[in-house]
Amino acid sequence: MRILSIETSCDETAAAIVEKKSSDKYVHVLSSIVSSSLSFHAKTGGIIPEIAAREQLKCIIPVINQAFTDAQLEKGNIDAIAVTIGPGLIGSLLVGVETAKTLSFSWNKPIIPVNHLFGHIYANFIYEDQKQEIEFPALAMVVSGGHTDLVLMNSHKEITWLGGTRDDAAGEAFDKIGRMLRLPYPSGATIEQKAKLGNVKRFQFPRPLATTDTLDFSFSGLKTAAFREIQKIGKIDDQTLSDICASIQQAIIDVLIKKLVFSAEKYHAKSILIGGGVAANRTLTEILQAQTTISVFVPDKNLCTDNAAMIGAAAFYNKEEKSWKDINANPELYFD
């Protein structure tokens, strides 16, 4: 089966063509195109929804056309269309959803609606020369700018939400603290690079909700503590900047890993899956692998950030085909 997938939940305009035969364990990517309006938002330190949606209107058809060109397929030579229906920015979601509905009507192809959060999890089911097979039960974490969630997967059809953020997500904390430090947006990658030259013990930042009494997360307290420390220091030299980055990163990683490992052991998980923009932080992955004997799976960096290939992958494993008439955007969609 071959699927055209579309992702427009935030500032990216993405399309991919993915394929999975009945005998395949994982999804193969035939093409994956991502166009981002990040350069516009970097100037203001955050996503401006109206600008994102306007840019997506310009890019959506060229991006889809390029996906077919790269896959060396004629337009319409697919079996279904997968599209992100939520969560996300309503204007952005509508660009993708309405485009998918139009193509579905024109080509007489069914639509598979996809929850963006599941897309990040299923990025781990894209074939990238895996040396190990993902086994159930699996403990999955979506960690991004908007979400920090833990879910238990006993199978592709039996997925249970365990806990999530009560306020700021991990990626949001990285970006907001990065803005305080006048780092480019988004700040996660820059913080990780500077942290390599820093002293993680110089600043003792809090680890909010780090106990295992709850599987929820909270990073607003860490953000506030960082703001106070930055205000107290005043002028920040290069070494101090690296030390702050290292200490902040370690605080976030400590919380994520403690809950990940505890949950995985509690539910006897055979695999740990991480997805979302923060999953691109390889320091997180390295520390996690050193602290558990459970197999850890993380997508390639280009599959951690928003892309359409992951939406296509999620569609294969949760294939609920619908008519274009029954598809609607839902910006508040969650794991339930």
C-alpha positions in Angstrom: 0.0 0.0 0.0 1.2 3.5 -0.9 0.1 6.7 1.0 0.5 10.4 0.3 0.8 12.0 3.7 0.4 15.7 4.5 1.5 17.6 7.7 0.7 21.2 8.4 0.1 21.4 12.1 2.5 24.2 12.9 4.9 26.2 10.7 6.1 23.4 8.4 4.4 22.5 5.1 5.3 18.8 4.6 4.3 16.0 2.2 5.6 12.5 1.8 4.9 9.3 0.0 5.4 6.2 2.0 4.9 2.6 1.3 4.4 -0.6 3.3 3.8 -4.1 1.9 2.0 -6.6 4.0 5.2 -8.5 4.6 7.1 -5.4 5.8 7.7 -4.8 9.5 8.4 -1.1 8.9 7.4 1.8 6.6 9.6 2.8 3.7 9.8 6.5 2.7 9.8 7.1 -1.1 9.9 10.8 -0.8 9.7 13.4 2.0 9.5 17.2 1.5 9.5 19.8 4.2 9.2 23.5 3.7 9.4 25.7 6.8 8.6 29.3 7.5 11.0 29.2 10.5 13.1 32.1 9.2 10.1 34.4 9.6 9.4 33.3 13.2 13.1 33.4 14.2 12.9 37.2 14.1 10.2 37.3 16.7 11.3 34.3 18.8 8.2 32.3 18.3 5.5 31.1 15.8 3.1 33.7 14.5 0.1 31.6 13.4 -1.1 34.0 10.7 2.3 34.1 9.0 2.6 30.3 9.2 -0.8 29.7 7.6 -0.1 32.2 4.8 3.2 30.6 3.9 1.6 27.1 4.0 -1.0 28.3 1.5 1.8 29.2 -0.9 3.8 26.0 -0.4 1.3 23.2 -0.1 0.8 22.4 -3.8 4.4 22.8 -4.8 5.5 20.6 -1.8 3.0 17.8 -2.8 4.1 18.0 -6.5 7.7 17.7 -5.4 6.9 14.6 -3.3 5.5 12.9 -6.3 8.4 13.9 -8.5 11.0 12.6 -6.0 9.1 9.4 -5.6 9.0 9.1 -9.4 5.2 8.6 -9.4 2.4 10.1 -11.4 0.0 12.3 -9.4 -2.8 10.3 -7.9 -0.8 7.0 -8.1 -1.5 6.2 -4.5 -3.9 4.1 -2.5 -4.9 6.7 0.2 -4.2 10.1 1.6 -3.1 10.6 5.3 -3.4 14.0 6.9 -2.8 15.6 10.3 -6.1 16.7 11.7 -4.7 17.9 15.1 -3.5 19.0 17.5 -2.0 22.3 16.2 -2.8 25.7 14.9 -6.3 25.9 13.4 -5.3 28.0 10.4 -2.4 25.7 9.6 -4.3 22.5 10.1 -7.1 23.7 7.8 -4.5 24.2 5.0 -3.5 20.5 5.1 -7.0 19.2 5.8 -8.8 21.1 3.1 -6.1 20.2 0.6 -6.3 16.5 1.5 -10.1 16.6 1.1 -9.9 18.3 -2.3 -7.4 15.7 -3.5 -9.5 12.9 -2.0 -12.5 14.1 -4.0 -10.6 14.6 -7.2 -8.7 11.3 -7.2 -11.4 9.3 -5.5 -9.1 8.2 -2.7 -9.9 7.6 1.0 -8.5 9.8 3.7 -6.8 8.4 6.9 -7.0 11.1 9.6 -3.9 11.1 11.8 -3.2 12.5 15.3 0.0 14.5 15.1 1.1 13.1 18.5 0.9 9.6 17.3 2.9 10.7 14.3 5.9 11.5 16.5 5.7 8.0 18.1 5.4 6.2 14.7 8.5 8.0 13.3 10.2 5.1 15.1 8.5 2.6 12.8 10.1 4.1 9.6 12.7 1.8 8.2 16.2 3.2 8.9 18.3 0.0 9.0 17.0 -1.0 12.4 19.3 -3.6 14.0 16.7 -4.4 16.6 13.0 -4.9 16.4 10.5 -2.8 18.4 8.8 -5.1 20.8 5.6 -4.6 22.9 4.8 -3.5 25.5 6.6 -0.3 24.6 6.9 2.9 26.7 6.7 5.9 24.4 7.4 9.6 25.1 6.5 12.5 22.9 8.7 15.4 23.9 8.5 18.6 21.9 7.8 22.3 22.0 4.1 21.8 22.8 4.0 18.4 24.5 5.7 16.1 27.0 3.6 13.0 27.2 4.1 9.4 28.3 2.1 6.6 26.7 2.1 2.8 27.1 1.7 0.7 24.0 0.7 -2.9 24.5 0.0 -3.1 20.8 -0.8 -0.8 17.9 -4.5 -0.9 18.9 -4.0 -0.7 22.7 -2.4 2.6 23.7 -2.8 4.2 27.1 -1.9 7.7 28.1 0.1 7.7 31.4 0.9 11.4 32.1 1.7 14.7 30.5 2.8 18.3 31.1 0.8 20.4 33.5 2.2 23.7 32.0 5.3 24.2 29.9 6.5 21.3 27.8 10.2 20.4 27.7 10.8 22.0 24.3 9.0 25.1 25.3 11.3 25.4 28.4 14.3 25.1 26.1 13.0 27.8 23.8 11.8 30.3 26.5 15.1 30.0 28.4 16.9 30.3 25.1 15.1 33.6 24.5 16.2 34.8 27.9 19.8 34.1 26.9 19.2 35.7 23.6 19.9 32.5 21.7 18.4 32.0 18.2 14.9 30.4 18.0 14.3 27.5 18.3 16.9 27.2 21.0 17.2 23.5 21.8 20.0 22.6 19.4 22.0 25.7 20.4 21.7 24.9 24.1 22.9 21.4 23.5 25.9 22.6 21.6 26.9 25.2 24.2 26.2 22.7 27.0 29.1 20.5 25.7 31.5 23.2 26.9 29.7 23.9 30.2 29.8 22.7 33.8 26.6 20.9 34.7 27.2 21.4 38.4 27.8 25.2 38.5 24.1 26.0 38.7 21.7 23.9 40.8 18.4 24.3 39.0 15.2 22.6 40.3 13.9 19.3 38.9 10.1 20.0 39.1 7.9 16.9 39.7 11.0 14.7 39.5 9.6 12.2 41.9 7.9 9.1 40.6 4.7 9.8 42.6 3.3 11.2 39.4 4.0 10.7 35.7 3.0 14.2 34.9 5.6 16.9 34.0 6.1 20.6 34.9 8.8 22.9 33.6 7.4 26.3 34.4 9.3 26.3 37.8 12.6 25.6 36.0 11.9 28.4 33.6 11.3 30.8 36.5 14.4 29.7 38.3 16.5 30.2 35.2 15.0 33.7 34.7 15.9 34.7 38.3 19.5 33.4 37.9 20.0 35.2 34.6 18.7 38.4 36.1 21.0 38.0 39.1 24.1 37.4 37.0 23.6 40.4 34.7 26.3 40.3 32.0 26.9 36.8 30.9 30.2 35.8 29.5 30.8 32.8 27.2 31.7 30.3 29.9 28.8 31.3 32.1 26.5 30.9 29.1 27.8 27.4 28.5 27.4 26.6 32.2 23.8 27.8 32.3 23.0 25.8 29.1 24.6 22.6 30.6 22.8 23.0 33.9 19.4 23.7 32.3 19.8 20.8 29.8 20.8 18.4 32.6 17.8 19.4 34.8 15.4 18.7 31.9 17.1 15.5 31.0 17.1 14.3 34.6 13.3 14.7 34.9 12.6 13.0 31.5 14.8 10.0 32.1 13.7 9.4 35.7 10.1 9.1 34.6 10.9 7.2 31.5 13.0 4.5 33.2 10.6 4.3 36.2 7.6 3.8 33.8 9.3 1.4 31.6 10.3 -0.8 34.5 6.8 -0.5 36.2 5.0 -1.6 33.0 7.7 -4.2 32.0 8.3 -2.5 28.7 10.5 -4.2 26.2 11.1 -1.1 24.2 11.4 2.7 24.9 10.4 5.0 22.0 11.1 8.7 22.0 9.7 11.2 19.4 9.3 14.9 18.9 11.7 17.8 18.5 13.6 17.3 21.8 14.3 13.7 20.8 16.9 15.2 18.4 18.9 16.0 21.5 21.5 13.2 21.4 22.7 13.9 24.9 19.3 12.8 26.2 19.5 9.6 24.2 23.1 8.8 25.3 22.3 9.3 29.0 19.1 7.2 28.7 20.9 4.3 27.0 23.5 4.4 29.8 20.8 4.1 32.5 18.6 1.3 31.2 19.1 -2.1 29.6 15.8 -1.8 27.8 16.1 -1.2 24.0 15.8 2.5 23.2 14.6 3.8 19.8 14.9 7.3 18.5 14.2 8.5 15.0 16.8 10.1 12.8 17.0 13.9 13.5 15.1 14.8 10.3 12.2 12.6 11.6 12.2 14.1 15.1 10.9 17.5 13.9 7.6 17.8 12.2 7.4 15.9 8.9 4.9 14.1 6.8 6.7 10.7 6.7 5.8 10.1 10.3 2.1 10.9 9.6 2.2 8.3 6.8 3.7 5.8 9.1 1.1 6.4 11.8 -1.6 6.0 9.1 -0.4 2.5 8.2 -0.6 1.2 11.8 -3.9 2.9 12.6 -5.6 2.7 9.2 -9.1 4.1 9.6 -10.1 5.1 6.1 -12.8 7.8 5.8 -14.6 9.8 3.2 -13.5 13.4 2.6 -16.9 14.5 3.9 -16.1 13.1 7.4 -12.7 14.8 7.9 -12.4 17.9 10.1 -9.5 19.7 11.8 -9.4 19.5 15.6 -6.7 21.8 17.1 -7.5 20.5 20.6 -7.0 16.8 19.7 -5.1 14.8 22.3 -4.4 11.2 23.1 -8.0 10.4 24.1 
